[in-house]
């Protein structure tokens, strides 16, 4: 029986340790935010030595960036990619908006991760490009009338995050995602009756 080379075992253990650190950081960010994140807490939660941390990450900021790359960007990409296949930019934008907000109902940990990174450039850098692309497609297709894309992006992401906080705190109705999508579509120039219908399409 052939023995697995030692180097393979070492690589697997190294990757397992890195994964544990990322998972621990994600849990702590969801609970406390980035400002309250300490390396000692991360290593304690991951049950690894402090020296192991620096074998994988140069700083806390490097670890936070890894959490973002492996969690938030992937999740944002999935939300946008799975939003709509009909070719209607308004339907796609509505579905993506609702799926994002519904994280606060359906996946509390990920929702708290988004909310706790809201005041960091990390959040804007990770989620902003996907939201901006949805707005640009809407404008290019003639579905949206948006005088200033940058301002529209600020309103869209800011109101979505505020609503997610309210949902997490139990202060929003069960259909808050629908109401938000309808309001955004109307603001972007979709006729009110059509915005009402699109926002209520099944996800």
GIKAMO-V776349 format. One record per pair of residues at least 12 apart in sequence whose ideal C-beta (glycine too) atoms are under 10 Angstrom apart, sorted by sequence separation. I is the first residue (numbers start at 0). GAP is how many residues later the second one is. If there is no record, write none. Layout:
i = {I | I}
gap = {GAP | GAP}
This chain:
i = {24 | 79 | 82 | 83 | 102 | 113 | 163 | 181 | 182 | 184 | 27 | 28 | 39 | 79 | 81 | 82 | 113 | 135 | 138 | 162 | 163 | 181 | 184 | 185 | 24 | 26 | 27 | 30 | 38 | 81 | 82 | 99 | 134 | 137 | 162 | 180 | 181 | 184 | 26 | 38 | 41 | 79 | 80 | 82 | 134 | 180 | 181 | 183 | 24 | 27 | 78 | 79 | 82 | 162 | 163 | 181 | 182 | 23 | 24 | 27 | 78 | 81 | 82 | 131 | 134 | 135 | 159 | 162 | 180 | 181 | 20 | 23 | 26 | 27 | 38 | 41 | 78 | 131 | 134 | 161 | 177 | 180 | 181 | 22 | 23 | 25 | 26 | 78 | 79 | 133 | 179 | 180 | 21 | 23 | 24 | 38 | 75 | 78 | 79 | 131 | 159 | 162 | 177 | 178 | 180 | 20 | 23 | 24 | 38 | 41 | 77 | 78 | 130 | 131 | 134 | 158 | 159 | 177 | 19 | 20 | 22 | 23 | 37 | 130 | 133 | 176 | 177 | 19 | 22 | 23 | 36 | 75 | 78 | 177 | 20 | 21 | 23 | 36 | 38 | 74 | 75 | 78 | 128 | 131 | 155 | 158 | 159 | 174 | 19 | 20 | 74 | 127 | 130 | 131 | 158 | 174 | 177 | 19 | 33 | 36 | 126 | 127 | 130 | 176 | 18 | 19 | 20 | 33 | 36 | 99 | 17 | 19 | 24 | 74 | 127 | 154 | 155 | 158 | 16 | 23 | 123 | 127 | 130 | 154 | 16 | 17 | 33 | 36 | 99 | 123 | 126 | 16 | 20 | 99 | 155 | 15 | 16 | 19 | 20 | 24 | 74 | 151 | 154 | 155 | 33 | 123 | 126 | 154 | 17 | 20 | 21 | 28 | 95 | 96 | 122 | 126 | 16 | 17 | 20 | 21 | 24 | 28 | 74 | 95 | 151 | 16 | 19 | 20 | 151 | 17 | 18 | 25 | 29 | 95 | 96 | 13 | 16 | 17 | 24 | 25 | 28 | 70 | 71 | 74 | 75 | 92 | 95 | 122 | 16 | 17 | 23 | 24 | 27 | 28 | 70 | 74 | 94 | 117 | 25 | 26 | 92 | 93 | 117 | 143 | 13 | 14 | 21 | 24 | 25 | 29 | 71 | 92 | 143 | 145 | 13 | 20 | 21 | 24 | 25 | 28 | 70 | 71 | 91 | 92 | 117 | 118 | 142 | 144 | 145 | 146 | 23 | 70 | 113 | 117 | 143 | 144 | 145 | 21 | 22 | 25 | 89 | 92 | 116 | 117 | 143 | 144 | 17 | 20 | 21 | 25 | 67 | 71 | 88 | 91 | 92 | 142 | 143 | 144 | 20 | 24 | 25 | 66 | 70 | 88 | 91 | 113 | 114 | 117 | 142 | 143 | 21 | 22 | 75 | 79 | 82 | 88 | 89 | 113 | 114 | 117 | 137 | 141 | 142 | 17 | 21 | 22 | 78 | 88 | 89 | 21 | 67 | 76 | 79 | 80 | 88 | 91 | 114 | 134 | 138 | 66 | 71 | 75 | 76 | 79 | 83 | 87 | 88 | 92 | 110 | 113 | 114 | 137 | 138 | 18 | 71 | 74 | 75 | 78 | 79 | 82 | 88 | 89 | 91 | 92 | 113 | 137 | 142 | 67 | 72 | 73 | 74 | 75 | 76 | 88 | 90 | 111 | 114 | 137 | 63 | 68 | 71 | 72 | 75 | 76 | 79 | 87 | 88 | 89 | 110 | 111 | 114 | 134 | 67 | 71 | 72 | 75 | 79 | 86 | 88 | 89 | 110 | 66 | 67 | 70 | 71 | 75 | 87 | 88 | 142 | 63 | 72 | 99 | 103 | 110 | 111 | 64 | 67 | 68 | 72 | 99 | 102 | 103 | 110 | 63 | 67 | 100 | 67 | 96 | 100 | 103 | 104 | 107 | 64 | 96 | 99 | 100 | 103 | 107 | 60 | 64 | 99 | 102 | 103 | 96 | 97 | 100 | 101 | 103 | 104 | 92 | 96 | 99 | 100 | 103 | 104 | 99 | 102 | 103 | 101 | 102 | 103 | 100 | 104 | 103 | 104 | 100 | 104 | 103 | 104 | 103 | 101 | 102 | 100 | 101 | 100 | 101 | 97 | 99 | 100 | 29 | 30 | 97 | 98 | 100 | 29 | 32 | 36 | 97 | 100 | 28 | 29 | 31 | 32 | 35 | 96 | 97 | 99 | 100 | 29 | 30 | 34 | 96 | 97 | 99 | 26 | 29 | 30 | 32 | 33 | 97 | 98 | 25 | 28 | 29 | 32 | 33 | 93 | 96 | 97 | 25 | 28 | 29 | 31 | 32 | 34 | 93 | 96 | 97 | 26 | 29 | 30 | 32 | 33 | 34 | 95 | 96 | 25 | 26 | 29 | 32 | 33 | 93 | 94 | 96 | 97 | 25 | 28 | 29 | 32 | 93 | 96 | 27 | 28 | 33 | 92 | 93 | 96 | 33 | 93 | 28 | 89 | 92 | 93 | 92 | 28 | 89 | 90 | 89 | 92 | 93 | 92 | 89 | 88 | 89 | 89 | 88 | 93 | 97 | 101 | 96 | 97 | 93 | 94 | 97 | 89 | 93 | 94 | 98 | 89 | 92 | 93 | 97 | 90 | 91 | 93 | 94 | 90 | 93 | 94 | 89 | 90 | 94 | 89 | 93 | 87 | 90 | 87 | 83 | 85 | 83 | 83 | 82 | 81}
gap = {12 | 12 | 12 | 12 | 12 | 12 | 12 | 12 | 12 | 12 | 13 | 13 | 13 | 13 | 13 | 13 | 13 | 13 | 13 | 13 | 13 | 13 | 13 | 13 | 14 | 14 | 14 | 14 | 14 | 14 | 14 | 14 | 14 | 14 | 14 | 14 | 14 | 14 | 15 | 15 | 15 | 15 | 15 | 15 | 15 | 15 | 15 | 15 | 16 | 16 | 16 | 16 | 16 | 16 | 16 | 16 | 16 | 17 | 17 | 17 | 17 | 17 | 17 | 17 | 17 | 17 | 17 | 17 | 17 | 17 | 18 | 18 | 18 | 18 | 18 | 18 | 18 | 18 | 18 | 18 | 18 | 18 | 18 | 19 | 19 | 19 | 19 | 19 | 19 | 19 | 19 | 19 | 20 | 20 | 20 | 20 | 20 | 20 | 20 | 20 | 20 | 20 | 20 | 20 | 20 | 21 | 21 | 21 | 21 | 21 | 21 | 21 | 21 | 21 | 21 | 21 | 21 | 21 | 22 | 22 | 22 | 22 | 22 | 22 | 22 | 22 | 22 | 23 | 23 | 23 | 23 | 23 | 23 | 23 | 24 | 24 | 24 | 24 | 24 | 24 | 24 | 24 | 24 | 24 | 24 | 24 | 24 | 24 | 25 | 25 | 25 | 25 | 25 | 25 | 25 | 25 | 25 | 26 | 26 | 26 | 26 | 26 | 26 | 26 | 27 | 27 | 27 | 27 | 27 | 27 | 28 | 28 | 28 | 28 | 28 | 28 | 28 | 28 | 29 | 29 | 29 | 29 | 29 | 29 | 30 | 30 | 30 | 30 | 30 | 30 | 30 | 31 | 31 | 31 | 31 | 32 | 32 | 32 | 32 | 32 | 32 | 32 | 32 | 32 | 33 | 33 | 33 | 33 | 34 | 34 | 34 | 34 | 34 | 34 | 34 | 34 | 35 | 35 | 35 | 35 | 35 | 35 | 35 | 35 | 35 | 36 | 36 | 36 | 36 | 37 | 37 | 37 | 37 | 37 | 37 | 38 | 38 | 38 | 38 | 38 | 38 | 38 | 38 | 38 | 38 | 38 | 38 | 38 | 39 | 39 | 39 | 39 | 39 | 39 | 39 | 39 | 39 | 39 | 40 | 40 | 40 | 40 | 40 | 40 | 41 | 41 | 41 | 41 | 41 | 41 | 41 | 41 | 41 | 41 | 42 | 42 | 42 | 42 | 42 | 42 | 42 | 42 | 42 | 42 | 42 | 42 | 42 | 42 | 42 | 42 | 43 | 43 | 43 | 43 | 43 | 43 | 43 | 44 | 44 | 44 | 44 | 44 | 44 | 44 | 44 | 44 | 45 | 45 | 45 | 45 | 45 | 45 | 45 | 45 | 45 | 45 | 45 | 45 | 46 | 46 | 46 | 46 | 46 | 46 | 46 | 46 | 46 | 46 | 46 | 46 | 47 | 47 | 47 | 47 | 47 | 47 | 47 | 47 | 47 | 47 | 47 | 47 | 47 | 48 | 48 | 48 | 48 | 48 | 48 | 49 | 49 | 49 | 49 | 49 | 49 | 49 | 49 | 49 | 49 | 50 | 50 | 50 | 50 | 50 | 50 | 50 | 50 | 50 | 50 | 50 | 50 | 50 | 50 | 51 | 51 | 51 | 51 | 51 | 51 | 51 | 51 | 51 | 51 | 51 | 51 | 51 | 51 | 52 | 52 | 52 | 52 | 52 | 52 | 52 | 52 | 52 | 52 | 52 | 53 | 53 | 53 | 53 | 53 | 53 | 53 | 53 | 53 | 53 | 53 | 53 | 53 | 53 | 54 | 54 | 54 | 54 | 54 | 54 | 54 | 54 | 54 | 55 | 55 | 55 | 55 | 55 | 55 | 55 | 55 | 56 | 56 | 56 | 56 | 56 | 56 | 57 | 57 | 57 | 57 | 57 | 57 | 57 | 57 | 58 | 58 | 58 | 59 | 59 | 59 | 59 | 59 | 59 | 60 | 60 | 60 | 60 | 60 | 60 | 61 | 61 | 61 | 61 | 61 | 62 | 62 | 62 | 62 | 62 | 62 | 63 | 63 | 63 | 63 | 63 | 63 | 64 | 64 | 64 | 65 | 65 | 65 | 66 | 67 | 68 | 69 | 71 | 71 | 72 | 72 | 73 | 74 | 74 | 75 | 75 | 76 | 76 | 77 | 77 | 77 | 78 | 78 | 78 | 78 | 78 | 79 | 79 | 79 | 79 | 79 | 80 | 80 | 80 | 80 | 80 | 80 | 80 | 80 | 80 | 81 | 81 | 81 | 81 | 81 | 81 | 82 | 82 | 82 | 82 | 82 | 82 | 82 | 83 | 83 | 83 | 83 | 83 | 83 | 83 | 83 | 84 | 84 | 84 | 84 | 84 | 84 | 84 | 84 | 84 | 85 | 85 | 85 | 85 | 85 | 85 | 85 | 85 | 86 | 86 | 86 | 86 | 86 | 86 | 86 | 86 | 86 | 87 | 87 | 87 | 87 | 87 | 87 | 88 | 88 | 88 | 88 | 88 | 88 | 89 | 90 | 91 | 91 | 91 | 91 | 92 | 93 | 94 | 94 | 95 | 95 | 96 | 97 | 98 | 99 | 99 | 100 | 101 | 101 | 101 | 101 | 102 | 102 | 103 | 103 | 103 | 104 | 104 | 104 | 104 | 105 | 105 | 105 | 105 | 106 | 106 | 106 | 106 | 107 | 107 | 107 | 108 | 108 | 108 | 109 | 109 | 110 | 110 | 113 | 114 | 115 | 117 | 119 | 120 | 121}
